Amino acid sequence: MTTNASGALISELRYKPWGETRYSNGTTPTKYTYTGQYSNVSDFGLMFYNARWYDPALGRFAQADSIVPEGVQGYDRYAYVNNNPFTYVDPSGHDSNLSSIWNSYKQGWTNFGTSLSIMRNPNSTLTQKGIAAAYAVPWMSAHVALVAVGIAEIGTAETAITAGEAACVAMDCGGGYELPRNKDGITYPKVIDPRTGEPIPYPQDVEFSPKDQRLPRPYDYRKDYQDEWNSRGLPEPDGGWDEYVIHHIQPLEYGGTNDFENGVPVTKPDHELFNEFWRGMPKTRYK
């Protein structure tokens, strides 16, 4: 997705697993497309992967790899990412094992966007802005280094931010967004935590968890939460408990826990706002 300075959607491209375009909307103002690589598909059907050319229609490189990758699949020197585009990328044209670096790079843009939003937020404290700046400045230096070695390209931040990073349109970019938005453009709800009097924060390190890897919600979760609430001497929420739902700040399906700190009482209408936001988050797990 590509947006303008106000956060409005300019264009969107979606791909088949091997890189062919399956959906296009608007005019994309860059030639850097699938996995952030330079595309000449409209000219002669190939993409430039720094060390060699790649054919997304065939799902194979046009030249043999000069480096034989590890594993059985590596003996096919024309193969793209060990024939597994769901797990790996190959920004250098030589090594699909760079996927961990590439995913870290994409996540870096997410964190950089959050840092930038904090620094531009007039309500942020000096300490918060200092911590954000401590992350943002080294990250930009790291980006320059990745460009220098050919892992990243100048100006490809938007293509590096895939659906998994859509929640971090908090980059602001002059548009005034103080809170993250999901892939549908819905802003994270600004609801007050009755324990602190501050807005409920957007959780960090959000990653979708498959059902077999997430924690279950205990049968007596609500009762146990209220007991802990009372034991801490906290006042009963306005209107009484019957008006409230115990909301997981970081949902269980996104790596959350059942700890007291991760729970917060919110009204039923506010809880639906959070549900609407999280329903628009990608159900994708990066490896």
LOBA-524816 format. One line per 8 residues: number of its first residue (from 1); for each residue z, x, y of N, C-alpha, C, CB. Coordinates in pm, whole numbers, plus 50000, padded with zeros to 5 digits. Glycine has a CB too. Example, Ala and Ser with C-alpha at 12.3 -4.5 7.8 and 13.67 -1.06 7.14 Angstrom:
BEGIN
1	50780 51319 49431 50780 51230 49550 50780 51320 49670 50905 51131 49553  50708 51285 49775 50714 51367 49894 50787 51290 50003 50572 51408 49940;
END
This chain:
BEGIN
1	50000 50083 49882 50000 50000 50000 50000 50087 50124 50120 49906 50000  49930 50043 50228 49927 50112 50355 49970 50013 50462 49786 50171 50386  50065 50055 50548 50112 49969 50655 50090 50038 50789 50261 49934 50636  50091 49958 50897 50082 50016 51030 50223 50045 51081 50007 49922 51126  50234 50087 51208 50363 50127 51264 50461 50012 51270 50344 50185 51401  50412 49889 51268 50500 49773 51273 50539 49723 51135 50434 49662 51350  50489 49789 51031 50521 49749 50895 50429 49645 50837 50659 49699 50890  50326 49606 50913 50232 49506 50862 50137 49570 50761 50151 49443 50978;
9	50107 49496 50655 50020 49547 50549 49876 49559 50600 50026 49456 50426  49818 49678 50585 49679 49702 50624 49588 49693 50502 49664 49840 50691  49631 49756 50395 49548 49756 50275 49636 49777 50152 49439 49864 50282  49579 49742 50036 49651 49758 49910 49552 49789 49800 49733 49631 49875  49586 49887 49718 49506 49922 49601 49596 49919 49478 49439 50063 49619  49543 49865 49369 49615 49868 49242 49520 49925 49137 49665 49725 49200  49580 49991 49037 49498 50066 48943 49521 50026 48798 49524 50213 48960  49420 50050 48717 49435 50046 48573 49504 50175 48531 49296 50028 48501;
17	49555 50183 48408 49633 50301 48369 49564 50434 48394 49667 50292 48224  49432 50441 48374 49363 50569 48385 49305 50594 48524 49252 50576 48282  49326 50501 48617 49287 50527 48755 49176 50443 48812 49249 50664 48766  49111 50360 48732 49010 50272 48787 49077 50165 48874 48925 50207 48674  49013 50127 48982 49069 50026 49071 49058 49888 49006 48996 50027 49208  49170 49816 48998 49168 49681 48942 49188 49575 49050 49275 49667 48835  49232 49618 49170 49252 49523 49280 49242 49600 49411 49389 49450 49268  49170 49543 49505 49155 49605 49637 49161 49499 49745 49022 49684 49646;
25	49238 49527 49849 49250 49433 49961 49257 49513 50090 49375 49341 49944  49169 49483 50185 49166 49554 50311 49090 49685 50300 49306 49580 50360  49089 49760 50409 49021 49889 50415 49123 50001 50415 48929 49899 50539  49125 50079 50309 49222 50188 50297 49180 50304 50385 49236 50234 50150  49265 50347 50480 49228 50452 50575 49249 50593 50522 49307 50435 50701  49241 50612 50392 49257 50745 50334 49174 50756 50208 49406 50775 50304  49136 50878 50176 49062 50903 50052 49156 50943 49939 48956 51013 50073  49286 50955 49971 49384 50991 49869 49431 50862 49802 49506 51071 49931;
33	49397 50845 49675 49424 50718 49609 49510 50737 49484 49292 50648 49572  49454 50715 49367 49528 50719 49241 49607 50849 49226 49431 50702 49122  49738 50837 49204 49835 50947 49195 49827 51041 49314 49813 51025 49067  49776 50993 49428 49773 51073 49550 49664 51178 49554 49902 51139 49567  49562 51167 49466 49456 51268 49463 49334 51222 49544 49415 51297 49317  49255 51321 49589 49140 51291 49673 49027 51229 49589 49089 51419 49745  48977 51114 49634 48879 51039 49556 48737 51054 49611 48917 50893 49553  48646 51088 49522 48503 51084 49550 48435 50982 49459 48439 51224 49532;
41	48514 50885 49412 48462 50786 49318 48347 50707 49380 48573 50690 49275  48358 50671 49507 48251 50594 49570 48125 50677 49592 48299 50540 49704  48138 50810 49586 48024 50899 49607 47957 50937 49475 48068 51025 49680  48036 50993 49382 47977 51034 49254 48070 51013 49136 47937 51179 49261  48172 50926 49153 48251 50882 49039 48365 50970 48995 48164 50864 48928  48395 51077 49069 48500 51169 49026 48610 51181 49131 48441 51306 48997  48727 51230 49085 48840 51258 49174 48875 51405 49164 48963 51170 49138  48917 51464 49277 48948 51606 49280 49096 51628 49252 48910 51667 49415;
49	49127 51699 49144 49264 51727 49104 49299 51874 49125 49285 51689 48958  49248 51932 49233 49278 52068 49275 49215 52175 49185 49426 52088 49280  49245 52174 49055 49188 52275 48965 49056 52230 48904 49287 52307 48855  49033 52099 48897 48911 52047 48834 48891 51900 48870 48917 52064 48681  48780 51844 48824 48743 51708 48856 48782 51612 48744 48593 51699 48884  48819 51491 48784 48866 51390 48688 48781 51264 48699 49016 51356 48713  48746 51204 48582 48667 51082 48577 48757 50965 48536 48546 51098 48479  48797 50878 48630 48887 50767 48594 48822 50663 48504 48936 50700 48719;
57	48690 50656 48503 48623 50559 48415 48635 50602 48270 48475 50544 48453  48631 50734 48244 48645 50787 48108 48790 50820 48074 48559 50911 48092  48872 50841 48176 49009 50884 48152 49016 51026 48103 49075 50793 48053  48920 51110 48147 48913 51249 48102 48867 51339 48217 48818 51264 47981  48904 51466 48208 48856 51563 48306 48711 51601 48276 48946 51688 48305  48641 51640 48380 48500 51681 48364 48487 51826 48321 48425 51659 48495  48593 51904 48338 48593 52044 48295 48713 52069 48203 48597 52141 48417  48698 52166 48116 48809 52202 48026 48919 52271 48105 48759 52294 47911;
65	49042 52249 48061 49156 52314 48126 49155 52462 48093 49289 52249 48081  49176 52544 48195 49182 52689 48171 49318 52730 48116 49153 52765 48299  49412 52636 48116 49544 52659 48058 49562 52559 47944 49658 52644 48166  49599 52606 47827 49619 52516 47713 49762 52462 47719 49592 52590 47577  49779 52331 47746 49915 52274 47755 49984 52276 47620 49909 52131 47808  50115 52254 47622 50193 52249 47499 50166 52118 47425 50345 52263 47530  50197 52117 47296 50184 51996 47215 50046 51981 47154 50215 51876 47298  50037 51891 47057 49912 51867 46986 49803 51819 47080 49933 51766 46874;
73	49839 51728 47173 49740 51674 47266 49680 51782 47356 49804 51566 47352  49754 51892 47373 49706 52000 47458 49580 52067 47406 49812 52101 47475  49551 52053 47277 49430 52115 47222 49303 52044 47268 49437 52117 47071  49318 51922 47314 49204 51854 47379 49208 51893 47525 49210 51696 47360  49133 51994 47562 49145 52052 47696 49077 51968 47803 49087 52190 47696  49015 51858 47765 48959 51764 47862 49051 51643 47883 48820 51717 47817  49158 51636 47804 49248 51519 47808 49325 51516 47940 49347 51522 47690  49350 51396 47987 49430 51376 48109 49573 51341 48069 49369 51264 48199;
81	49669 51416 48120 49814 51397 48101 49852 51368 47955 49863 51284 48188  49800 51451 47863 49832 51435 47721 49802 51294 47671 49979 51467 47696  49699 51233 47731 49658 51096 47695 49771 50995 47710 49608 51093 47551  49857 51018 47810 49970 50928 47833 49991 50907 47984 50099 50985 47768  49903 50828 48049 49915 50809 48194 50032 50721 48235 49789 50750 48247  50098 50655 48139 50213 50571 48173 50336 50658 48202 50244 50472 48060  50339 50778 48145 50456 50864 48159 50433 50980 48254 50497 50916 48026  50310 51037 48252 50287 51161 48325 50182 51147 48434 50246 51268 48230;
89	50186 51243 48527 50079 51266 48623 50047 51414 48620 50118 51217 48768  49936 51453 48679 49895 51593 48677 49838 51632 48813 49791 51619 48564  49921 51644 48915 49870 51672 49050 49802 51807 49065 49982 51665 49147  49829 51902 48974 49767 52033 48987 49636 52045 48909 49863 52139 48939  49610 51950 48816 49492 51962 48731 49515 52055 48614 49375 52009 48811  49637 52105 48599 49667 52203 48494 49782 52162 48403 49700 52334 48556  49878 52084 48453 50001 52068 48377 50063 51931 48401 50101 52178 48413  50063 51847 48298 50123 51714 48311 50274 51722 48320 50084 51626 48195;
97	50334 51835 48288 50478 51849 48297 50526 51851 48441 50522 51974 48226  50432 51858 48536 50469 51850 48677 50511 51709 48715 50355 51896 48765  50507 51615 48619 50542 51477 48650 50682 51465 48705 50527 51390 48527  50775 51547 48653 50911 51537 48703 50919 51579 48849 51005 51623 48618  50839 51684 48885 50835 51725 49025 50773 51616 49110 50756 51856 49040  50664 51556 49060 50593 51453 49135 50681 51330 49155 50463 51414 49063  50754 51288 49050 50842 51173 49066 50956 51204 49163 50898 51131 48932  51004 51328 49158 51107 51367 49255 51051 51364 49396 51161 51508 49222;
105	50925 51403 49408 50858 51402 49539 50849 51259 49593 50717 51464 49529  50808 51165 49505 50799 51025 49547 50937 50972 49585 50738 50938 49435  51039 51005 49504 51173 50958 49536 51222 51021 49665 51269 50990 49421  51174 51144 49690 51211 51211 49814 51167 51135 49937 51152 51349 49817  51047 51078 49930 51000 50998 50045 51087 50874 50063 50853 50956 50025  51134 50817 49951 51223 50703 49960 51351 50743 50035 51257 50649 49820  51412 50854 49993 51537 50897 50054 51515 50942 50199 51598 51011 49974  51400 51005 50226 51370 51045 50362 51360 50923 50453 51239 51126 50367;
113	51297 50816 50402 51285 50694 50481 51421 50636 50515 51202 50592 50406  51511 50637 50417 51645 50586 50442 51715 50672 50547 51728 50584 50313  51701 50805 50536 51764 50895 50633 51710 50870 50774 51740 51042 50593  51579 50852 50784 51518 50829 50914 51570 50700 50976 51366 50824 50902  51584 50597 50893 51636 50469 50942 51778 50483 50993 51629 50363 50832  51860 50560 50921 51999 50581 50963 52004 50654 51096 52076 50661 50856  51919 50757 51111 51919 50834 51235 51874 50750 51354 51830 50955 51222  51786 50653 51330 51735 50570 51440 51820 50447 51466 51594 50528 51409;
121	51915 50421 51380 51999 50303 51394 52107 50329 51498 52062 50264 51258  52107 50253 51609 52207 50277 51713 52350 50250 51667 52177 50191 51832  52365 50177 51557 52499 50148 51506 52552 50255 51413 52499 50015 51434  52470 50353 51377 52515 50462 51289 52611 50553 51366 52395 50542 51234  52713 50600 51295 52806 50693 51357 52744 50832 51364 52939 50698 51279  52805 50919 51444 52753 51055 51457 52757 51126 51323 52834 51134 51562  52864 51100 51245 52875 51163 51112 52762 51116 51020 53012 51131 51049  52735 50983 51020 52628 50929 50937 52493 50989 50975 52623 50777 50949;
129	52468 51001 51106 52342 51058 51150 52331 51205 51112 52326 51041 51302  52445 51274 51117 52444 51415 51080 52412 51435 50932 52578 51479 51113  52470 51351 50847 52444 51358 50703 52298 51326 50675 52536 51262 50626  52245 51223 50743 52106 51185 50724 52013 51297 50765 52073 51058 50803  52043 51360 50879 51960 51470 50927 51965 51589 50832 52003 51513 51067  52083 51610 50772 52098 51722 50678 52007 51705 50557 52243 51733 50632  51974 51579 50523 51879 51556 50414 51735 51561 50465 51906 51422 50347  51710 51495 50577 51572 51476 50623 51503 51607 50657 51569 51385 50743;
137	51572 51697 50726 51508 51821 50771 51467 51909 50653 51602 51898 50863  51559 51937 50555 51515 52016 50438 51404 51946 50358 51634 52044 50347  51406 51812 50354 51302 51743 50279 51165 51768 50338 51330 51594 50274  51155 51765 50470 51025 51791 50533 50979 51934 50504 51033 51768 50685  51074 52028 50498 51038 52165 50462 50988 52172 50319 51159 52259 50481  51052 52095 50231 51008 52091 50090 50869 52031 50079 51108 52010 50005  50841 51928 50160 50708 51867 50158 50602 51968 50199 50704 51745 50251  50631 52047 50302 50536 52149 50347 50510 52249 50235 50589 52222 50473;
145	50617 52284 50161 50601 52379 50050 50514 52319 49940 50737 52419 49993  50533 52190 49909 50452 52125 49806 50306 52119 49847 50505 51984 49777  50282 52098 49974 50144 52100 50025 50084 52238 50005 50140 52059 50174  50164 52340 50033 50114 52478 50025 50071 52516 49884 50221 52575 50074  50142 52464 49783 50107 52500 49645 50014 52400 49580 50232 52514 49562  49972 52299 49656 49871 52207 49604 49926 52090 49526 49777 52280 49520  50059 52072 49522 50117 51961 49449 50109 51834 49533 50262 51991 49410  50117 51849 49665 50108 51734 49755 49998 51759 49856 50244 51708 49827;
153	49956 51655 49922 49853 51664 50024 49908 51613 50157 49728 51583 49982  49863 51675 50265 49905 51631 50397 49861 51486 50419 49847 51723 50507  49953 51405 50468 49918 51267 50503 49918 51171 50387 49784 51266 50566  49974 51211 50272 49968 51119 50156 50102 51052 50130 49924 51195 50032  50188 51045 50230 50319 50984 50209 50305 50841 50159 50400 50985 50338  50212 50765 50216 50201 50624 50180 50151 50607 50037 50110 50552 50276  50062 50696 49992 50016 50683 49854 50119 50739 49757 49882 50755 49836  50204 50830 49805 50311 50881 49720 50418 50776 49698 50373 51007 49779;
161	50434 50686 49796 50531 50579 49782 50468 50465 49704 50582 50530 49921  50490 50462 49574 50431 50362 49488 50518 50237 49486 50412 50416 49346  50487 50144 49396 50564 50020 49389 50713 50047 49370 50512 49933 49275  50744 50152 49294 50884 50183 49272 50958 50221 49395 50896 50291 49175  50887 50267 49499 50947 50305 49625 50923 50202 49733 50895 50438 49669  50868 50087 49698 50839 49984 49799 50965 49938 49868 50767 49866 49735  51079 49951 49800 51204 49909 49861 51239 49994 49981 51315 49913 49761  51173 50109 49996 51210 50197 50106 51114 50192 50221 51220 50337 50057;
169	51071 50077 50257 50996 50063 50380 51095 50076 50495 50919 49927 50386  51219 50117 50462 51320 50144 50562 51284 50266 50645 51455 50163 50497  51164 50324 50625 51123 50439 50704 51113 50405 50852 50990 50493 50654  51112 50275 50884 51111 50229 51021 50977 50258 51088 51224 50294 51099  50944 50384 51114 50816 50422 51176 50791 50344 51305 50701 50398 51079  50899 50314 51376 50884 50246 51503 50887 50095 51489 50758 50287 51568  50891 50042 51368 50887 49899 51350 51022 49833 51361 50827 49868 51218  51131 49914 51366 51263 49857 51386 51330 49806 51261 51254 49749 51482;
177	51283 49842 51143 51346 49794 51021 51470 49877 50993 51249 49800 50902  51585 49810 50994 51710 49880 50970 51751 49870 50824 51819 49824 51060  51694 49775 50749 51731 49753 50611 51608 49764 50522 51799 49616 50594  51627 49800 50395 51514 49808 50302 51448 49672 50282 51560 49864 50167  51322 49674 50241 51250 49554 50206 51195 49570 50065 51136 49525 50307  51179 49459 49994 51121 49467 49861 50969 49463 49869 51173 49352 49772  50903 49461 49754 50757 49470 49753 50691 49345 49811 50709 49492 49613  50768 49236 49827 50715 49115 49887 50743 49108 50036 50774 48993 49819;
185	50804 49216 50090 50832 49220 50232 50961 49152 50272 50722 49160 50306  51045 49111 50175 51170 49044 50205 51279 49149 50234 51213 48951 50087  51345 49135 50347 51446 49231 50389 51577 49212 50313 51470 49220 50538  51642 49322 50281 51773 49317 50216 51868 49237 50305 51829 49460 50190  51938 49135 50248 52022 49046 50330 52134 49120 50403 52082 48938 50242  52157 49076 50524 52269 49132 50601 52384 49033 50592 52228 49159 50751  52472 49057 50495 52585 48969 50466 52713 49053 50475 52571 48901 50324  52815 48998 50537 52939 49072 50558 53025 49074 50431 53018 49012 50674;
193	53075 49193 50399 53170 49210 50289 53308 49172 50342 53168 49359 50233  53371 49066 50288 53501 49023 50341 53612 49126 50323 53542 48894 50275  53590 49224 50237 53692 49327 50217 53693 49428 50330 53670 49398 50084  53575 49455 50387 53563 49562 50487 53525 49512 50626 53460 49661 50442  53468 49391 50633 53419 49343 50761 53287 49405 50801 53520 49368 50867  53227 49484 50712 53099 49550 50737 52992 49487 50649 53110 49704 50709  52863 49502 50687 52755 49449 50602 52759 49510 50462 52618 49475 50666  52729 49429 50363 52722 49479 50225 52612 49584 50218 52696 49363 50123;
201	52643 49706 50176 52543 49814 50180 52437 49800 50070 52612 49948 50167  52321 49854 50100 52217 49862 49997 52255 49974 49901 52075 49887 50059  52255 49950 49770 52300 50052 49675 52205 50171 49668 52315 49992 49537  52260 50285 49632 52182 50407 49618 52140 50426 49472 52262 50529 49666  52040 50511 49452 51993 50546 49316 51957 50423 49234 52100 50628 49243  51880 50334 49294 51839 50211 49226 51725 50241 49131 51798 50104 49328  51743 50208 49005 51638 50227 48905 51651 50117 48800 51647 50368 48839  51542 50051 48771 51546 49941 48676 51590 49989 48538 51409 49874 48668;
209	51679 49914 48477 51730 49948 48344 51685 49844 48243 51884 49958 48345  51622 49886 48133 51585 49791 48027 51710 49721 47973 51511 49864 47912  51690 49605 47913 51803 49525 47866 51894 49600 47770 51753 49400 47799  51834 49685 47686 51916 49754 47586 51992 49872 47645 51828 49801 47473  51973 49898 47776 52043 50011 47838 52136 49969 47952 51942 50110 47890  52139 49840 47985 52224 49796 48095 52356 49741 48043 52152 49688 48178  52457 49740 48128 52588 49687 48091 52585 49535 48088 52695 49737 48188  52657 49474 47992 52665 49328 47991 52769 49280 48093 52701 49276 47848;
217	52756 49157 48137 52856 49097 48225 52968 49040 48138 52793 48986 48316  53092 49086 48155 53202 49038 48071 53223 48887 48085 53331 49111 48107  53268 48825 47980 53288 48680 47979 53388 48638 48086 53337 48633 47840  53495 48715 48104 53601 48682 48201 53585 48760 48331 53739 48709 48140  53462 48799 48364 53440 48885 48481 53497 48822 48609 53290 48912 48499  53466 48695 48632 53512 48630 48755 53666 48626 48762 53455 48488 48765  53728 48587 48651 53875 48579 48648 53936 48717 48671 53923 48521 48514  53882 48819 48601 53936 48954 48615 53917 49004 48758 53867 49049 48515;
225	53805 48968 48818 53779 49012 48956 53881 48949 49051 53635 48976 48999  53904 48818 49037 53998 48750 49125 54140 48804 49105 53995 48600 49100  54176 48836 48981 54309 48894 48954 54323 49028 49025 54332 48912 48801  54218 49111 49020 54222 49241 49087 54227 49222 49239 54100 49327 49047  54154 49123 49287 54154 49091 49430 54296 49058 49477 54057 48973 49460  54361 48972 49402 54497 48930 49439 54596 49045 49426 54542 48814 49352  54578 49129 49325 54671 49241 49306 54661 49343 49420 54644 49311 49173  54548 49344 49488 54531 49436 49602 54576 49372 49733 54385 49479 49613;
233	54625 49250 49725 54678 49184 49843 54572 49141 49943 54773 49274 49910  54451 49119 49896 54344 49077 49985 54353 48926 50010 54206 49113 49927  54321 48882 50133 54330 48739 50163 54220 48660 50093 54322 48716 50314  54251 48536 50059 54152 48451 49992 54033 48428 50085 54215 48315 49950  53911 48434 50033 53793 48413 50118 53798 48276 50187 53664 48426 50035  53737 48269 50305 53736 48145 50382 53679 48029 50300 53654 48163 50511  53750 47918 50296 53702 47801 50224 53744 47795 50080 53555 47796 50230  53805 47904 50027 53850 47904 49889 53746 47959 49792 53887 47765 49848;
241	53792 48001 49675 53707 48068 49578 53594 47980 49525 53790 48116 49463  53613 47848 49526 53510 47761 49471 53378 47770 49546 53559 47617 49471  53382 47818 49669 53261 47829 49751 53187 47961 49727 53296 47816 49898  53244 48048 49643 53191 48184 49631 53144 48219 49491 53295 48282 49675  53050 48312 49489 53000 48374 49366 53034 48522 49374 52844 48351 49349  53071 48582 49261 53097 48726 49260 52962 48797 49242 53198 48766 49146  52919 48861 49348 52787 48925 49352 52799 49073 49317 52722 48908 49490  52713 49122 49228 52705 49265 49199 52621 49331 49308 52644 49290 49056;
249	52681 49421 49384 52608 49488 49492 52488 49563 49434 52701 49587 49570  52511 49640 49331 52402 49700 49255 52390 49621 49126 52427 49854 49226  52284 49539 49111 52272 49452 48994 52278 49531 48863 52143 49374 49001  52327 49465 48761 52333 49529 48630 52196 49573 48582 52396 49435 48528  52092 49496 48613 51958 49532 48568 51900 49650 48646 51866 49413 48580  51972 49694 48750 51930 49812 48825 52037 49920 48821 51898 49775 48969  52107 49927 48710 52203 50036 48688 52342 50011 48741 52151 50157 48750  52373 49887 48783 52505 49858 48836 52613 49850 48730 52501 49731 48911;
257	52739 49850 48776 52854 49842 48685 52935 49716 48717 52943 49969 48698  53036 49691 48635 53126 49577 48657 53253 49618 48729 53161 49512 48524  53253 49737 48790 53370 49784 48864 53399 49691 48982 53349 49928 48913  53523 49684 49022 53564 49599 49133 53486 49634 49260 53715 49611 49157  53467 49762 49285 53399 49806 49407 53254 49761 49411 53406 49957 49419  53193 49737 49295 53053 49694 49292 53040 49543 49300 52986 49745 49165  53153 49473 49302 53150 49328 49313 53196 49284 49452 53238 49264 49206  53143 49173 49499 53184 49122 49630 53164 48970 49631 53103 49190 49745;
265	53261 48895 49682 53243 48750 49690 53148 48712 49804 53378 48680 49709  53047 48634 49772 52953 48585 49873 52934 48436 49851 52815 48662 49866  52898 48364 49955 52874 48221 49939 52750 48201 49853 52856 48153 50077  52739 48082 49796 52626 48054 49708 52491 48067 49779 52640 47915 49650  52477 48018 49904 52349 48040 49975 52319 48187 49998 52351 47967 50108  52423 48266 50032 52400 48410 50052 52363 48478 49921 52525 48476 50112  52423 48432 49812 52391 48490 49682 52245 48466 49646 52482 48431 49573  52193 48350 49683 52053 48321 49657 51962 48411 49740 52022 48173 49687;
273	52007 48450 49860 51929 48544 49941 51917 48678 49869 51994 48564 50080  52029 48724 49810 52025 48849 49735 51936 48835 49612 52168 48891 49693  51945 48722 49543 51860 48700 49426 51713 48705 49463 51892 48565 49361  51679 48646 49577 51540 48646 49621 51492 48788 49650 51523 48559 49745  51580 48868 49709 51545 49008 49737 51522 49085 49607 51655 49076 49820  51616 49074 49513 51607 49153 49390 51496 49104 49298 51739 49150 49316  51460 48976 49307 51347 48927 49228 51217 48994 49271 51334 48775 49240  51212 49037 49396 51091 49103 49447 51091 49252 49430 51074 49071 49591;
281	51193 49306 49360 51196 49448 49332 51117 49476 49205 51341 49500 49320  51051 49592 49198 50969 49622 49080 51051 49638 48954 50888 49746 49104  51000 49583 48844 51065 49597 48714 51002 49716 48643 51051 49467 48627  51013 49833 48706 50949 49954 48653 51054 50063 48646 50829 49998 48742  51046 50139 48539 51139 50249 48521 51061 50379 48517 51223 50232 48393  51084 50466 48616 51015 50594 48618 51080 50693 48525 51012 50650 48759  50998 50766 48455 51050 50864 48359 51032 51005 48413 50979 50851 48222;
END
